């Protein structure tokens, strides 16, 4: 299970994610859809622990990505 709670990420002068929360169940197929600049890649980078969010947390199978 992937659990995202209140995720906030900021680039200098621009907030890319503002309070994103969602839960993805085990074995679920999920798509991220949106226009360019919507924060899809930033969300995936935070989930993969390639970026550190300003606030909030990402749990993957109960483990915090930080």
C-alpha positions, -999 to +999 in steps of 0.1 A: +000+000+000+012+035-008-001+063+016+006+099+009-004+125+036-003+162+032+026+163+008+040+198+000+070+204-023+084+238-033+108+248-060+124+282-056+095+307-062+070+280-071+049+255-051+046+222-071+026+202-046+002+216-020-013+192+005-015+161-017-031+131+001-040+098-014-040+061-007-032+034-033-042-001-023-020-032-029-021-045-064-040-015-077-033+000-111-032+038-108-026+066-134-014+101-128-031+124-154-028+161-158-014+190-178+022+199-180+034+215-148+007+198-127+032+181-104+030+145-116+068+140-119+075+158-087+050+135-069+067+104-083+102+118-074+090+123-038+075+088-037+109+074-050+128+094-023+147+113-050+133+146-036+126+155+000+092+171+005+088+204+024+060+188+045+039+157+046+050+121+043+051+091+019+046+056+033+053+026+011+043-007+028+045+012+061+080+025+056+085+063+055+106+073+024+126+098+045 
